[in-house]
Amino acid sequence: MVPYKRHCAKTIEMIVTSGTDSGIIKDASVPCENRTIHRILLWWNVVLPYFMNIIKSLSERLNILYNPTPSLREIVRAIVNSNSWIFANSICTRSVAMSA
């Protein structure tokens, strides 16, 4: 589960790990339209630096070791449990994604 997202973590992780710059995924196992895939990739590219800074901060403050490239599920769990999750619409709204 990913807060404020309509798709499950597994679907979002498939999109993020196999996504391209064009936002089009050739894999038929992703149950989304290309526009939705593009919006998810846009959201991920915007929030990833914030998430990685939170992970780094938690790692230093609590002396926790994370994988060098943590999975989406690890990132989401750490961010939510530390009360650092920000409302997605304050970062990237549908109107912003559609105008890109």
Backbone as JSON, one array per atom type, in Angstrom:
{
  "sequence": "MVPYKRHCAKTIEMIVTSGTDSGIIKDASVPCENRTIHRILLWWNVVLPYFMNIIKSLSERLNILYNPTPSLREIVRAIVNSNSWIFANSICTRSVAMSA",
  "N": [[0.84, -1.18, 0.0], [0.54, 2.18, -0.86], [0.49, 5.39, 0.37], [-2.08, 7.65, -0.6], [-2.23, 6.8, -3.23], [-3.75, 5.15, -5.99], [-3.09, 2.72, -7.0], [-1.65, -0.47, -6.2], [1.3, -1.21, -4.22], [2.88, -3.1, -5.51], [2.24, -2.8, -8.25], [3.03, -0.13, -8.68], [5.73, -0.38, -8.09], [6.54, -2.09, -10.17], [6.17, -0.38, -12.33], [7.94, 1.72, -11.72], [10.44, 0.41, -11.6], [10.69, -0.68, -14.16], [10.18, 1.39, -15.81], [10.45, 3.94, -18.37], [12.02, 6.88, -19.77], [10.2, 7.95, -21.53], [7.86, 7.11, -20.49], [6.41, 4.97, -21.31], [5.64, 1.66, -21.0], [6.47, -1.49, -22.08], [5.67, -3.85, -21.03], [3.04, -6.05, -20.6], [1.92, -6.8, -18.25], [1.47, -4.76, -16.49], [-1.21, -3.13, -15.15], [-2.23, -0.59, -16.24], [-3.04, 2.48, -17.93], [-1.12, 4.25, -20.42], [-0.97, 6.99, -19.81], [-1.41, 7.03, -17.06], [0.79, 5.57, -16.2], [2.79, 7.34, -16.99], [2.21, 9.52, -15.26], [2.71, 8.33, -12.76], [5.45, 7.77, -12.99], [6.39, 10.4, -13.27], [5.65, 11.46, -10.76], [7.26, 9.8, -9.14], [9.88, 10.52, -9.93], [9.95, 13.1, -8.97], [9.55, 12.87, -6.17], [11.52, 11.1, -5.32], [14.2, 12.16, -4.67], [13.58, 13.52, -2.24], [12.63, 11.37, -0.68], [14.96, 9.78, -0.54], [16.66, 11.47, 0.88], [15.34, 11.5, 3.35], [15.59, 8.8, 4.04], [18.38, 8.67, 4.27], [18.75, 10.46, 6.4], [17.33, 9.11, 8.46], [18.88, 6.83, 8.6], [21.35, 7.83, 9.53], [20.57, 9.06, 11.96], [19.25, 7.04, 13.46], [20.95, 4.97, 13.26], [20.59, 2.88, 11.36], [20.93, 0.48, 8.85], [20.34, 0.58, 5.44], [19.53, -0.98, 2.32], [21.76, -0.38, -0.44], [20.37, 0.37, -2.74], [17.36, 0.81, -2.0], [14.2, -0.91, -2.07], [10.97, 0.04, -3.39], [8.99, -0.61, -1.52], [10.46, -0.75, 0.89], [11.29, 1.89, 1.1], [8.81, 3.29, 1.24], [7.72, 2.2, 3.6], [9.61, 3.07, 5.55], [9.44, 5.88, 5.3], [6.73, 6.43, 5.86], [6.46, 5.33, 8.46], [8.12, 7.01, 9.87], [6.71, 9.3, 9.98], [7.06, 11.11, 7.91], [5.88, 11.31, 5.49], [4.68, 13.16, 2.82], [1.88, 14.95, 1.58], [0.81, 13.93, -1.53], [-0.37, 15.58, -3.52], [0.61, 18.07, -3.02], [3.02, 18.05, -4.19], [2.94, 17.02, -6.86], [0.42, 17.4, -8.98], [-2.45, 16.16, -10.76], [-3.13, 17.93, -12.83], [-0.71, 19.22, -13.26], [0.83, 17.09, -14.15], [-0.54, 16.43, -16.49], [-0.08, 18.64, -18.06], [2.52, 18.46, -18.69]],
  "CA": [[0.0, 0.0, 0.0], [1.26, 3.44, -0.93], [-0.47, 6.43, 0.71], [-2.61, 8.57, -1.6], [-2.12, 6.25, -4.57], [-4.83, 4.22, -6.3], [-2.54, 1.42, -7.38], [-0.92, -1.14, -5.12], [2.76, -1.03, -4.23], [3.47, -4.0, -6.51], [2.07, -2.17, -9.56], [3.88, 1.06, -8.73], [7.11, -0.84, -8.15], [6.78, -2.58, -11.53], [6.27, 0.79, -13.2], [9.15, 2.47, -11.38], [11.64, -0.35, -11.93], [10.81, -0.95, -15.59], [9.75, 2.57, -16.55], [11.4, 4.62, -19.24], [11.83, 8.33, -19.78], [9.01, 8.28, -22.3], [6.7, 6.75, -19.69], [5.7, 3.86, -21.92], [6.18, 0.37, -20.61], [6.05, -2.51, -23.03], [5.22, -5.01, -20.28], [1.58, -6.11, -20.57], [1.46, -7.17, -16.9], [1.13, -3.54, -15.74], [-2.62, -2.86, -15.45], [-2.45, 0.85, -16.28], [-2.91, 3.16, -19.2], [0.17, 4.94, -20.55], [-1.01, 8.27, -19.1], [-1.24, 6.73, -15.63], [2.19, 5.19, -16.03], [3.56, 8.58, -17.08], [2.0, 10.28, -14.03], [3.41, 7.65, -11.67], [6.88, 8.02, -13.19], [6.63, 11.81, -12.97], [5.58, 11.56, -9.3], [8.43, 9.13, -8.57], [11.07, 11.33, -10.2], [9.9, 14.3, -8.14], [9.65, 12.56, -4.74], [12.65, 10.23, -4.98], [15.25, 12.85, -3.89], [13.08, 13.75, -0.89], [12.62, 10.09, 0.01], [16.33, 9.33, -0.27], [17.18, 12.3, 1.96], [14.73, 11.01, 4.59], [16.25, 7.52, 4.33], [19.74, 8.99, 4.73], [18.62, 11.05, 7.73], [16.97, 8.04, 9.4], [20.04, 5.95, 8.73], [22.33, 8.49, 10.39], [20.02, 9.35, 13.28], [18.9, 5.83, 14.19], [22.0, 3.97, 13.02], [19.97, 1.78, 10.63], [21.5, 0.28, 7.53], [19.4, 0.26, 4.36], [20.18, -1.44, 1.08], [22.24, 0.76, -1.26], [19.23, 0.77, -3.57], [16.2, 0.23, -1.34], [13.01, -1.11, -2.9], [9.86, 0.97, -3.13], [8.33, -1.0, -0.27], [11.31, -0.33, 2.01], [11.24, 3.36, 1.16], [7.49, 3.71, 1.71], [7.59, 1.82, 5.01], [10.44, 3.94, 6.38], [8.94, 7.25, 5.26], [5.45, 6.48, 6.57], [6.67, 5.06, 9.89], [8.8, 8.15, 10.49], [5.78, 10.44, 9.84], [7.65, 12.07, 6.98], [5.18, 11.25, 4.21], [4.02, 14.41, 2.49], [0.71, 14.76, 0.72], [1.28, 13.87, -2.92], [-0.87, 16.67, -4.35], [1.42, 19.26, -2.82], [4.2, 17.91, -5.02], [2.64, 16.83, -8.27], [-1.0, 17.17, -9.16], [-2.82, 15.62, -12.07], [-3.07, 19.0, -13.82], [0.7, 19.44, -13.57], [1.28, 15.95, -14.93], [-1.18, 16.46, -17.8], [0.46, 19.74, -18.85], [3.93, 18.14, -19.02]],
  "C": [[0.89, 1.25, 0.0], [0.24, 4.55, -0.64], [-0.81, 7.34, -0.46], [-2.44, 8.08, -3.03], [-3.23, 5.23, -4.78], [-4.34, 2.83, -6.64], [-1.73, 0.85, -6.24], [0.58, -0.93, -5.28], [3.42, -1.91, -5.29], [3.39, -3.39, -7.9], [2.98, -0.97, -9.7], [5.34, 0.66, -8.82], [7.46, -1.38, -9.54], [6.97, -1.42, -12.49], [7.59, 1.52, -12.97], [10.41, 1.72, -11.81], [11.79, -0.62, -13.42], [10.4, 0.24, -16.44], [10.86, 3.16, -17.39], [11.15, 6.11, -19.16], [10.58, 8.73, -20.53], [7.74, 7.93, -21.55], [5.92, 5.59, -20.26], [6.41, 2.57, -21.56], [5.62, -0.68, -21.55], [5.47, -3.73, -22.33], [3.7, -5.0, -20.16], [1.05, -6.45, -19.18], [1.12, -5.95, -16.04], [-0.29, -3.12, -16.11], [-2.96, -1.38, -15.47], [-2.39, 1.36, -17.71], [-1.56, 3.88, -19.23], [0.18, 6.28, -19.83], [-0.81, 8.08, -17.6], [0.2, 6.36, -15.33], [3.07, 6.44, -16.06], [3.42, 9.42, -15.81], [2.74, 9.65, -12.84], [4.92, 7.87, -11.79], [7.24, 9.47, -12.88], [6.64, 12.03, -11.46], [6.85, 10.97, -8.67], [9.69, 9.96, -8.76], [11.11, 12.58, -9.34], [10.14, 13.96, -6.67], [10.87, 11.74, -4.36], [13.78, 10.97, -4.25], [14.83, 13.12, -2.44], [13.12, 12.46, -0.07], [14.03, 9.63, 0.37], [16.99, 10.18, 0.82], [16.61, 11.87, 3.31], [15.39, 9.7, 5.0], [17.66, 7.76, 4.88], [19.7, 9.56, 6.15], [18.27, 9.99, 8.78], [18.15, 7.12, 9.65], [21.08, 6.54, 9.68], [21.82, 8.66, 11.81], [19.79, 8.09, 14.1], [19.91, 4.7, 14.02], [21.43, 2.7, 12.39], [20.64, 1.69, 9.27], [20.4, -0.12, 6.54], [20.2, -0.27, 3.19], [20.68, -0.23, 0.31], [21.17, 1.28, -2.21], [17.97, 0.14, -2.96], [15.02, 0.1, -2.29], [11.95, -0.07, -2.53], [9.19, 0.65, -1.8], [9.14, -0.59, 0.95], [11.26, 1.18, 2.19], [9.92, 3.82, 1.75], [7.33, 3.39, 3.19], [8.38, 2.76, 5.92], [9.88, 5.36, 6.44], [7.64, 7.37, 6.05], [5.65, 6.29, 8.07], [7.39, 6.2, 10.6], [7.95, 9.42, 10.45], [6.34, 11.53, 8.92], [6.95, 12.08, 5.62], [4.46, 12.57, 3.97], [2.88, 14.12, 1.52], [1.13, 14.92, -0.72], [0.82, 15.05, -3.76], [-0.09, 17.96, -4.13], [2.69, 19.22, -3.66], [3.83, 17.91, -6.5], [1.16, 16.5, -8.42], [-1.26, 16.67, -10.57], [-2.72, 16.7, -13.14], [-1.64, 19.32, -14.22], [1.21, 18.32, -14.47], [0.7, 15.99, -16.34], [-0.58, 17.58, -18.67], [1.89, 19.47, -19.29], [4.04, 17.41, -20.33]]
}
